[in-house]
Amino acid sequence: MIADCTALILAGGDSRRMGQDKAALDLGGRTLLEHVTAAMQQAFFKVIVSVRQPRDGVALPQVCDEVAPSGPLAGLAAGLAQADTSWVFAVACDMPFVSVAVVQRLAQHRDGYDAVVPLVGGHPQPMAAFYAKSALDAVRASLASDDKSVRGMLKRLNVDFVSEAELRECDPQLRSFFDLDTPQDYQAAKQ
């Protein structure tokens, strides 16, 4: 268990491409949110869920966005503000195969950084990443700027980008980074 960190499950998105609430999608008898919650509870003592508005049926503490809908960056800001630990591990609720081994590997990279972000296929994966509580000011500054993207916010931080090769050592097929954005992704996940 990683004691100095709170897991923040981001479950407040629009799910526009999916066409329905991703957090509530059933995968093998459990919702996507339940899959991610189970993994996070294996790695962290504290788990909270970021939402736009409170969700019924969620037993975990919930934190609502501080700012009018501004995407995952607003959820990250709310989670960092709420956490009483020095780190937050942010993970999207549509990543049902996130591996505890990957989380533990990423945790080993935190010393001296504001964030630890996996690189998969040459692209940062900021919704399966560690953020220092001290990064909150940079997150809020990004929210107040014209570029409200998480990747834009990363430019304000000292980030350790963890290579795909290293990630494959503990997740050979990189299943942890399979996210369900579309109905096609959902069908693929069922198989």
TORKOL-4160 file (C-alpha; in steps of 0.2 Angstrom, whole numbers, padded with zeros to 4 digits, m for minus):
191
<pt num="1" X="0000" Y="0000" Z="0000"/>
<pt num="2" X="0006" Y="0017" Z="m0004"/>
<pt num="3" X="0003" Y="0027" Z="0012"/>
<pt num="4" X="0007" Y="0045" Z="0006"/>
<pt num="5" X="m0005" Y="0046" Z="m0008"/>
<pt num="6" X="m0023" Y="0047" Z="m0011"/>
<pt num="7" X="m0031" Y="0038" Z="m0027"/>
<pt num="8" X="m0042" Y="0050" Z="m0036"/>
<pt num="9" X="m0054" Y="0042" Z="m0048"/>
<pt num="10" X="m0060" Y="0054" Z="m0061"/>
<pt num="11" X="m0079" Y="0050" Z="m0065"/>
<pt num="12" X="m0086" Y="0067" Z="m0070"/>
<pt num="13" X="m0084" Y="0067" Z="m0089"/>
<pt num="14" X="m0097" Y="0070" Z="m0102"/>
<pt num="15" X="m0095" Y="0053" Z="m0110"/>
<pt num="16" X="m0099" Y="0061" Z="m0127"/>
<pt num="17" X="m0090" Y="0049" Z="m0138"/>
<pt num="18" X="m0098" Y="0034" Z="m0128"/>
<pt num="19" X="m0115" Y="0041" Z="m0128"/>
<pt num="20" X="m0119" Y="0036" Z="m0111"/>
<pt num="21" X="m0111" Y="0037" Z="m0093"/>
<pt num="22" X="m0095" Y="0027" Z="m0094"/>
<pt num="23" X="m0093" Y="0025" Z="m0075"/>
<pt num="24" X="m0109" Y="0015" Z="m0075"/>
<pt num="25" X="m0105" Y="0003" Z="m0089"/>
<pt num="26" X="m0106" Y="m0015" Z="m0085"/>
<pt num="27" X="m0091" Y="m0025" Z="m0088"/>
<pt num="28" X="m0091" Y="m0043" Z="m0082"/>
<pt num="29" X="m0104" Y="m0040" Z="m0069"/>
<pt num="30" X="m0096" Y="m0024" Z="m0062"/>
<pt num="31" X="m0096" Y="m0006" Z="m0067"/>
<pt num="32" X="m0081" Y="0002" Z="m0074"/>
<pt num="33" X="m0080" Y="0013" Z="m0059"/>
<pt num="34" X="m0081" Y="m0003" Z="m0048"/>
<pt num="35" X="m0066" Y="m0011" Z="m0058"/>
<pt num="36" X="m0055" Y="0005" Z="m0055"/>
<pt num="37" X="m0061" Y="0006" Z="m0037"/>
<pt num="38" X="m0056" Y="m0012" Z="m0033"/>
<pt num="39" X="m0038" Y="m0009" Z="m0041"/>
<pt num="40" X="m0036" Y="0007" Z="m0032"/>
<pt num="41" X="m0041" Y="0000" Z="m0015"/>
<pt num="42" X="m0027" Y="m0013" Z="m0017"/>
<pt num="43" X="m0014" Y="0000" Z="m0019"/>
<pt num="44" X="m0020" Y="0015" Z="m0008"/>
<pt num="45" X="m0028" Y="0017" Z="0009"/>
<pt num="46" X="m0037" Y="0032" Z="0003"/>
<pt num="47" X="m0048" Y="0033" Z="m0012"/>
<pt num="48" X="m0059" Y="0047" Z="m0018"/>
<pt num="49" X="m0070" Y="0050" Z="m0033"/>
<pt num="50" X="m0070" Y="0066" Z="m0043"/>
<pt num="51" X="m0088" Y="0070" Z="m0050"/>
<pt num="52" X="m0097" Y="0085" Z="m0057"/>
<pt num="53" X="m0111" Y="0082" Z="m0045"/>
<pt num="54" X="m0113" Y="0069" Z="m0032"/>
<pt num="55" X="m0117" Y="0051" Z="m0038"/>
<pt num="56" X="m0129" Y="0040" Z="m0030"/>
<pt num="57" X="m0123" Y="0022" Z="m0025"/>
<pt num="58" X="m0105" Y="0027" Z="m0023"/>
<pt num="59" X="m0099" Y="0023" Z="m0006"/>
<pt num="60" X="m0082" Y="0032" Z="m0007"/>
<pt num="61" X="m0080" Y="0050" Z="m0003"/>
<pt num="62" X="m0084" Y="0061" Z="m0018"/>
<pt num="63" X="m0077" Y="0078" Z="m0022"/>
<pt num="64" X="m0085" Y="0090" Z="m0035"/>
<pt num="65" X="m0076" Y="0101" Z="m0047"/>
<pt num="66" X="m0071" Y="0118" Z="m0040"/>
<pt num="67" X="m0074" Y="0126" Z="m0057"/>
<pt num="68" X="m0088" Y="0125" Z="m0070"/>
<pt num="69" X="m0086" Y="0110" Z="m0081"/>
<pt num="70" X="m0068" Y="0111" Z="m0087"/>
<pt num="71" X="m0064" Y="0093" Z="m0091"/>
<pt num="72" X="m0052" Y="0082" Z="m0081"/>
<pt num="73" X="m0041" Y="0097" Z="m0076"/>
<pt num="74" X="m0056" Y="0103" Z="m0065"/>
<pt num="75" X="m0057" Y="0085" Z="m0057"/>
<pt num="76" X="m0038" Y="0085" Z="m0054"/>
<pt num="77" X="m0039" Y="0102" Z="m0046"/>
<pt num="78" X="m0053" Y="0097" Z="m0034"/>
<pt num="79" X="m0045" Y="0080" Z="m0030"/>
<pt num="80" X="m0028" Y="0089" Z="m0026"/>
<pt num="81" X="m0037" Y="0102" Z="m0015"/>
<pt num="82" X="m0047" Y="0088" Z="m0006"/>
<pt num="83" X="m0032" Y="0076" Z="m0003"/>
<pt num="84" X="m0024" Y="0076" Z="0014"/>
<pt num="85" X="m0009" Y="0067" Z="0007"/>
<pt num="86" X="0007" Y="0073" Z="m0001"/>
<pt num="87" X="0003" Y="0064" Z="m0018"/>
<pt num="88" X="m0013" Y="0060" Z="m0028"/>
<pt num="89" X="m0013" Y="0046" Z="m0041"/>
<pt num="90" X="m0026" Y="0052" Z="m0054"/>
<pt num="91" X="m0035" Y="0038" Z="m0064"/>
<pt num="92" X="m0049" Y="0039" Z="m0076"/>
<pt num="93" X="m0064" Y="0028" Z="m0072"/>
<pt num="94" X="m0064" Y="0021" Z="m0090"/>
<pt num="95" X="m0048" Y="0012" Z="m0087"/>
<pt num="96" X="m0054" Y="m0004" Z="m0080"/>
<pt num="97" X="m0038" Y="m0014" Z="m0082"/>
<pt num="98" X="m0027" Y="m0003" Z="m0073"/>
<pt num="99" X="m0014" Y="m0013" Z="m0064"/>
<pt num="100" X="m0008" Y="m0012" Z="m0046"/>
<pt num="101" X="0010" Y="m0017" Z="m0052"/>
<pt num="102" X="0010" Y="m0002" Z="m0064"/>
<pt num="103" X="0004" Y="0010" Z="m0051"/>
<pt num="104" X="0018" Y="0003" Z="m0039"/>
<pt num="105" X="0031" Y="0005" Z="m0053"/>
<pt num="106" X="0026" Y="0023" Z="m0056"/>
<pt num="107" X="0026" Y="0027" Z="m0038"/>
<pt num="108" X="0045" Y="0023" Z="m0037"/>
<pt num="109" X="0048" Y="0038" Z="m0049"/>
<pt num="110" X="0041" Y="0052" Z="m0038"/>
<pt num="111" X="0057" Y="0058" Z="m0029"/>
<pt num="112" X="0061" Y="0076" Z="m0035"/>
<pt num="113" X="0046" Y="0078" Z="m0047"/>
<pt num="114" X="0029" Y="0086" Z="m0047"/>
<pt num="115" X="0022" Y="0073" Z="m0058"/>
<pt num="116" X="0025" Y="0055" Z="m0064"/>
<pt num="117" X="0017" Y="0052" Z="m0081"/>
<pt num="118" X="0017" Y="0036" Z="m0091"/>
<pt num="119" X="0022" Y="0037" Z="m0110"/>
<pt num="120" X="0013" Y="0025" Z="m0121"/>
<pt num="121" X="0014" Y="0025" Z="m0140"/>
<pt num="122" X="0024" Y="0041" Z="m0138"/>
<pt num="123" X="0009" Y="0050" Z="m0129"/>
<pt num="124" X="0008" Y="0055" Z="m0111"/>
<pt num="125" X="m0005" Y="0046" Z="m0101"/>
<pt num="126" X="m0010" Y="0060" Z="m0088"/>
<pt num="127" X="m0025" Y="0051" Z="m0082"/>
<pt num="128" X="m0015" Y="0037" Z="m0075"/>
<pt num="129" X="m0002" Y="0047" Z="m0066"/>
<pt num="130" X="0005" Y="0054" Z="m0050"/>
<pt num="131" X="0004" Y="0072" Z="m0045"/>
<pt num="132" X="0012" Y="0080" Z="m0030"/>
<pt num="133" X="0000" Y="0090" Z="m0019"/>
<pt num="134" X="0011" Y="0105" Z="m0022"/>
<pt num="135" X="0006" Y="0104" Z="m0041"/>
<pt num="136" X="m0011" Y="0112" Z="m0036"/>
<pt num="137" X="m0006" Y="0130" Z="m0040"/>
<pt num="138" X="0000" Y="0125" Z="m0058"/>
<pt num="139" X="m0016" Y="0115" Z="m0061"/>
<pt num="140" X="m0026" Y="0130" Z="m0055"/>
<pt num="141" X="m0016" Y="0142" Z="m0066"/>
<pt num="142" X="m0019" Y="0131" Z="m0081"/>
<pt num="143" X="m0038" Y="0131" Z="m0077"/>
<pt num="144" X="m0037" Y="0150" Z="m0077"/>
<pt num="145" X="m0028" Y="0150" Z="m0094"/>
<pt num="146" X="m0034" Y="0148" Z="m0112"/>
<pt num="147" X="m0026" Y="0131" Z="m0112"/>
<pt num="148" X="m0036" Y="0120" Z="m0100"/>
<pt num="149" X="m0029" Y="0104" Z="m0106"/>
<pt num="150" X="m0020" Y="0092" Z="m0095"/>
<pt num="151" X="m0006" Y="0090" Z="m0107"/>
<pt num="152" X="m0004" Y="0109" Z="m0107"/>
<pt num="153" X="m0004" Y="0109" Z="m0088"/>
<pt num="154" X="0010" Y="0096" Z="m0088"/>
<pt num="155" X="0021" Y="0110" Z="m0096"/>
<pt num="156" X="0020" Y="0119" Z="m0080"/>
<pt num="157" X="0027" Y="0105" Z="m0070"/>
<pt num="158" X="0043" Y="0095" Z="m0067"/>
<pt num="159" X="0038" Y="0078" Z="m0074"/>
<pt num="160" X="0046" Y="0062" Z="m0075"/>
<pt num="161" X="0039" Y="0053" Z="m0091"/>
<pt num="162" X="0041" Y="0034" Z="m0088"/>
<pt num="163" X="0045" Y="0025" Z="m0104"/>
<pt num="164" X="0034" Y="0012" Z="m0112"/>
<pt num="165" X="0048" Y="m0001" Z="m0111"/>
<pt num="166" X="0049" Y="0001" Z="m0092"/>
<pt num="167" X="0030" Y="0000" Z="m0091"/>
<pt num="168" X="0030" Y="m0016" Z="m0101"/>
<pt num="169" X="0041" Y="m0025" Z="m0088"/>
<pt num="170" X="0025" Y="m0025" Z="m0076"/>
<pt num="171" X="0011" Y="m0024" Z="m0089"/>
<pt num="172" X="0018" Y="m0033" Z="m0105"/>
<pt num="173" X="0002" Y="m0029" Z="m0116"/>
<pt num="174" X="0000" Y="m0011" Z="m0108"/>
<pt num="175" X="m0018" Y="m0016" Z="m0104"/>
<pt num="176" X="m0018" Y="m0003" Z="m0089"/>
<pt num="177" X="m0019" Y="0011" Z="m0103"/>
<pt num="178" X="m0034" Y="0004" Z="m0112"/>
<pt num="179" X="m0047" Y="0017" Z="m0110"/>
<pt num="180" X="m0065" Y="0015" Z="m0116"/>
<pt num="181" X="m0070" Y="0031" Z="m0125"/>
<pt num="182" X="m0081" Y="0024" Z="m0138"/>
<pt num="183" X="m0094" Y="0010" Z="m0140"/>
<pt num="184" X="m0081" Y="0001" Z="m0151"/>
<pt num="185" X="m0069" Y="0002" Z="m0136"/>
<pt num="186" X="m0082" Y="m0005" Z="m0125"/>
<pt num="187" X="m0086" Y="m0020" Z="m0136"/>
<pt num="188" X="m0067" Y="m0024" Z="m0137"/>
<pt num="189" X="m0065" Y="m0023" Z="m0118"/>
<pt num="190" X="m0080" Y="m0036" Z="m0116"/>
<pt num="191" X="m0069" Y="m0048" Z="m0127"/>
